[in-house]
Amino acid sequence: MAEREQTRIPPAVKGDSRKRLGNAGERLAADRLRQAGYVVRTQNYRCRVGEVDIVAEEAGDIVFVEVKTRRGEAYGLPEEAVTPAKQRKLIAAAQTYLEAHGCADASWRVDVVAIALTREGKLEEVRIYRHAISG
């Protein structure tokens, strides 16, 4: 019997489901950002104050991207998970990145990519919110 191409994100093993879902969402987000004209510099930038899922460039800006992925809407929309505390951490991590890379005076912004999946894991929608967080 021939194998079918998977059109869903595979179910995760208990204990790592959120991590696998997040990783799959970040890969999908990076692809969509590239399609939208972004140039991805790095993924999963970590520093002492936090983490940024994707660092990219677009339209002359350095863009720090937070990716949120959700299966279904039981816990709300993906973008609703970017809390004020998370926003503060993103801004602090962005400023740390800029200083560490000698571009503290560069134009920058924080975008959010929201990935909505069905309960079964099929892609419903990818939404890119430019200038989603102001600092």
C-alpha positions in Angstrom: 0.0 0.0 0.0 1.4 3.4 -1.0 2.1 6.0 1.7 0.1 9.2 1.6 1.8 12.6 2.0 1.0 14.0 5.4 -1.1 17.1 5.4 -1.2 17.5 9.2 1.3 18.1 11.9 1.8 14.7 13.4 0.5 14.0 16.9 3.1 14.4 19.6 4.3 11.9 22.1 2.9 12.7 25.6 5.2 15.1 27.4 6.6 16.9 24.4 3.4 17.8 22.5 3.7 21.6 23.1 7.4 21.6 22.1 6.7 19.7 18.9 3.7 21.8 18.1 5.8 25.0 18.7 8.7 23.8 16.6 6.4 22.9 13.7 4.8 26.3 14.0 8.1 28.1 14.0 9.2 26.2 10.8 5.9 27.1 9.1 6.2 30.7 10.2 9.7 31.0 8.9 8.6 29.7 5.5 5.6 32.1 5.4 7.8 35.0 6.4 10.2 34.2 3.6 7.3 34.0 1.1 6.2 37.5 2.4 9.7 38.9 1.7 11.4 38.7 5.0 15.0 37.5 5.2 15.4 35.2 8.2 18.7 36.0 10.1 18.3 33.4 12.9 15.8 31.3 14.8 15.5 30.6 18.5 17.8 33.5 19.6 18.4 33.1 23.4 19.9 35.5 25.8 19.9 36.2 29.5 16.6 38.0 29.4 14.6 35.7 27.1 14.1 34.2 23.7 13.0 35.4 20.3 11.6 32.7 18.0 12.7 34.4 14.7 15.0 37.3 14.0 14.5 38.6 10.4 14.8 41.7 8.2 12.0 43.2 6.2 11.6 46.6 4.6 14.7 48.0 6.2 13.8 46.9 9.7 15.2 44.2 12.0 12.2 42.2 12.9 11.8 40.2 16.1 9.1 37.6 15.6 7.1 35.8 18.2 5.3 32.7 16.9 2.2 31.3 18.5 0.5 28.1 17.3 -2.8 26.6 18.5 -4.9 23.6 17.7 -8.5 24.6 17.8 -9.8 27.6 19.8 -10.4 26.0 23.2 -7.7 28.1 24.7 -8.3 31.2 22.6 -6.6 32.5 19.5 -2.9 32.0 19.2 -2.1 35.8 19.2 -4.0 36.2 22.4 -1.2 34.2 24.2 1.2 37.1 23.8 0.7 38.5 27.2 2.0 41.9 28.5 4.7 40.0 30.4 5.8 38.2 27.2 5.8 41.5 25.4 8.2 43.0 27.9 10.5 40.0 27.6 10.4 40.2 23.8 11.4 43.9 23.9 14.2 43.2 26.4 15.5 40.3 24.3 15.3 42.5 21.1 17.3 45.2 22.8 19.9 42.7 24.0 20.2 41.3 20.4 20.6 44.8 19.0 23.4 45.7 21.4 25.2 42.4 21.1 25.2 42.7 17.3 26.3 46.3 17.1 23.1 47.6 15.7 21.5 49.4 18.6 20.6 52.4 16.4 18.9 50.2 13.7 15.2 50.5 13.0 13.4 47.5 14.5 10.0 46.2 15.4 8.3 43.2 16.9 5.9 41.1 14.8 3.7 38.2 15.8 2.9 35.2 13.6 -0.3 33.4 14.6 -0.8 29.9 13.3 -4.2 28.4 13.6 -4.7 24.6 13.2 -7.7 22.4 13.4 -8.1 20.1 16.3 -6.7 17.4 14.0 -3.6 19.5 13.2 -4.5 20.7 9.7 -3.4 24.2 8.8 -6.3 26.7 8.9 -4.6 30.0 8.7 -1.3 31.9 9.2 -1.6 35.5 10.3 1.3 38.0 10.3 0.9 41.0 12.5 3.4 43.7 11.7 4.3 46.2 14.5 2.3 44.0 16.9 4.2 45.2 20.0 5.4 48.7 20.7 8.1 49.4 23.2 
